[in-house]
Amino acid sequence: MDRTKIEGTIKEKTKDGKLPCAVCFKIAEDFGISKKEMGKILNEMKVKIGQCQLGCFE
């Protein structure tokens, strides 16, 4: 896992401190990491999930 590249991709896709849920899933898939690991990275970066596919986060 190349943490620097993952963080760079997250920063590119983040708008107003939020990243759509579907984009989170895609980034995790592209980098071969679990959704749980993706969540940890987002928490550490203080990025919130938006447009949640389950309706949990707006």
Residue frames as a rotation matrix with the C-alpha (Angstrom) as fourth column:
MET 1
0.581 0.814 0.000 0.00
0.814 -0.581 0.000 0.00
0.000 0.000 -1.000 0.00
ASP 2
-0.563 -0.723 0.401 1.38
0.726 -0.664 -0.179 3.37
0.396 0.190 0.898 -1.03
ARG 3
0.024 0.608 -0.794 -0.11
0.914 -0.334 -0.229 5.64
-0.404 -0.720 -0.564 1.60
THR 4
-0.587 -0.327 -0.741 1.21
0.101 -0.937 0.333 8.80
-0.803 0.121 0.583 -0.09
LYS 5
-0.971 0.239 -0.003 -0.56
-0.015 -0.049 0.999 7.99
0.238 0.970 0.051 -3.36
ILE 6
-0.287 0.910 -0.299 -3.78
0.897 0.365 0.251 7.10
0.337 -0.196 -0.921 -1.56
GLU 7
-0.057 0.223 -0.973 -3.75
0.693 -0.693 -0.199 10.38
-0.719 -0.686 -0.115 0.35
GLY 8
-0.852 -0.306 -0.425 -2.98
-0.082 -0.724 0.685 12.29
-0.518 0.618 0.592 -2.84
THR 9
-0.779 0.620 0.088 -5.95
0.338 0.298 0.893 10.71
0.528 0.726 -0.442 -4.59
ILE 10
-0.041 0.769 -0.637 -8.21
0.999 0.013 -0.050 11.46
-0.030 -0.639 -0.769 -1.63
LYS 11
-0.349 -0.163 -0.923 -7.10
0.351 -0.936 0.032 15.11
-0.869 -0.313 0.384 -1.61
GLU 12
-0.997 -0.043 -0.062 -7.78
-0.044 -0.331 0.943 15.40
-0.061 0.943 0.328 -5.36
LYS 13
-0.561 0.823 -0.087 -11.31
0.440 0.386 0.811 14.06
0.702 0.416 -0.578 -5.00
THR 14
-0.288 0.434 -0.854 -12.29
0.932 -0.077 -0.354 15.79
-0.219 -0.898 -0.382 -1.73
LYS 15
-0.449 0.241 0.860 -14.54
0.276 -0.878 0.391 18.85
0.850 0.413 0.328 -1.96
ASP 16
0.105 0.461 0.881 -15.46
-0.636 -0.650 0.416 20.97
0.764 -0.604 0.225 1.06
GLY 17
-0.500 -0.452 0.739 -13.88
-0.866 0.281 -0.414 18.37
-0.021 -0.846 -0.532 3.36
LYS 18
0.238 0.677 0.696 -16.15
-0.512 0.697 -0.502 15.57
-0.825 -0.237 0.513 2.09
LEU 19
-0.796 -0.432 -0.424 -15.73
-0.599 0.457 0.658 12.60
-0.091 0.777 -0.622 -0.19
PRO 20
0.223 0.943 -0.248 -18.72
-0.955 0.262 0.137 10.73
0.194 0.206 0.959 -1.70
CYS 21
0.302 -0.004 0.953 -19.15
-0.562 0.807 0.182 7.19
-0.770 -0.591 0.241 -0.44
ALA 22
0.952 0.110 0.286 -18.96
0.150 0.648 -0.747 5.67
-0.267 0.754 0.600 -3.94
VAL 23
0.615 -0.787 0.049 -15.65
-0.441 -0.395 -0.806 7.46
0.653 0.474 -0.590 -4.54
CYS 24
0.103 -0.541 0.835 -14.30
-0.966 0.147 0.215 6.07
-0.239 -0.828 -0.507 -1.24
PHE 25
0.609 0.208 0.766 -15.21
-0.143 0.978 -0.152 2.54
-0.781 -0.017 0.625 -2.37
LYS 26
0.974 -0.213 0.074 -13.56
0.105 0.138 -0.985 3.08
0.199 0.967 0.157 -5.76
ILE 27
0.345 -0.894 0.285 -10.33
-0.803 -0.438 -0.403 4.43
0.485 -0.090 -0.870 -4.28
ALA 28
0.154 -0.243 0.958 -10.17
-0.767 0.581 0.271 1.50
-0.622 -0.777 -0.097 -1.86
GLU 29
0.809 0.213 0.547 -10.70
0.133 0.842 -0.524 -0.94
-0.572 0.496 0.653 -4.72
ASP 30
0.879 -0.477 -0.008 -8.15
-0.166 -0.288 -0.943 0.77
0.448 0.830 -0.332 -6.96
PHE 31
0.061 -0.910 0.410 -5.48
-0.872 -0.248 -0.421 0.62
0.485 -0.332 -0.809 -4.26
GLY 32
-0.006 -0.024 -1.000 -6.40
0.007 1.000 -0.024 -2.86
1.000 -0.008 -0.006 -3.03
ILE 33
-0.952 -0.243 0.185 -7.24
-0.166 -0.094 -0.982 -1.83
0.256 -0.965 0.049 0.52
SER 34
-0.477 0.813 -0.333 -10.25
0.866 0.500 -0.019 -2.73
0.151 -0.298 -0.943 2.65
LYS 35
0.183 0.647 0.740 -13.09
0.316 -0.752 0.579 -0.31
0.931 0.128 -0.342 3.20
LYS 36
0.849 0.075 -0.523 -12.20
0.527 -0.064 0.847 -0.41
0.030 -0.995 -0.094 6.90
GLU 37
-0.141 -0.975 -0.174 -8.63
0.905 -0.198 0.376 0.71
-0.401 -0.104 0.910 6.13
MET 38
-0.409 0.093 0.908 -10.02
0.612 -0.710 0.348 3.42
0.677 0.698 0.233 3.87
GLY 39
0.668 0.736 0.109 -12.16
0.356 -0.445 0.822 4.64
0.653 -0.510 -0.560 6.77
LYS 40
0.517 -0.571 -0.638 -9.12
0.759 -0.039 0.650 4.80
-0.396 -0.820 0.413 9.05
ILE 41
-0.531 -0.751 0.392 -7.22
0.847 -0.452 0.279 6.87
-0.033 0.480 0.876 6.50
LEU 42
-0.070 0.599 0.798 -10.16
0.439 -0.700 0.564 9.24
0.896 0.390 -0.214 6.03
ASN 43
0.842 0.371 -0.390 -10.48
0.489 -0.223 0.843 9.67
0.226 -0.901 -0.370 9.81
GLU 44
0.118 -0.898 -0.424 -6.78
0.850 -0.129 0.510 10.45
-0.513 -0.421 0.748 10.13
MET 45
-0.715 -0.377 0.589 -7.04
0.670 -0.609 0.425 12.97
0.199 0.698 0.688 7.29
LYS 46
-0.600 0.587 -0.544 -10.19
0.174 -0.569 -0.804 14.52
-0.781 -0.577 0.239 8.85
VAL 47
-0.845 0.378 -0.378 -12.17
-0.478 -0.220 0.850 13.86
0.238 0.899 0.367 5.64
LYS 48
-0.373 0.812 0.449 -15.88
-0.450 0.265 -0.853 13.18
-0.811 -0.520 0.266 6.07
ILE 49
-0.866 0.200 0.458 -17.95
0.465 0.657 0.593 10.79
-0.182 0.727 -0.662 3.97
GLY 50
-0.465 0.742 -0.483 -20.78
-0.578 -0.668 -0.469 12.37
-0.670 0.061 0.739 2.01
GLN 51
0.075 0.610 -0.789 -23.54
-0.984 0.174 0.041 11.04
0.162 0.773 0.613 -0.23
CYS 52
-0.670 -0.333 0.664 -23.53
-0.559 0.814 -0.157 7.76
-0.488 -0.476 -0.731 1.67
GLN 53
-0.699 0.354 -0.622 -24.97
-0.412 0.512 0.754 4.86
0.585 0.783 -0.212 -0.28
LEU 54
-0.570 0.498 -0.653 -26.79
0.724 0.680 -0.114 3.70
0.388 -0.538 -0.748 2.88
GLY 55
0.271 0.688 0.674 -28.09
0.269 -0.726 0.633 7.17
0.924 0.009 -0.382 3.70
CYS 56
0.410 -0.179 -0.895 -26.07
0.910 0.148 0.387 7.38
0.063 -0.973 0.224 6.91
PHE 57
-0.310 -0.604 -0.734 -24.08
0.524 -0.753 0.398 10.48
-0.793 -0.261 0.550 5.96
GLU 58
0.768 0.629 0.119 -25.28
0.474 -0.435 -0.766 13.39
-0.429 0.645 -0.632 3.85
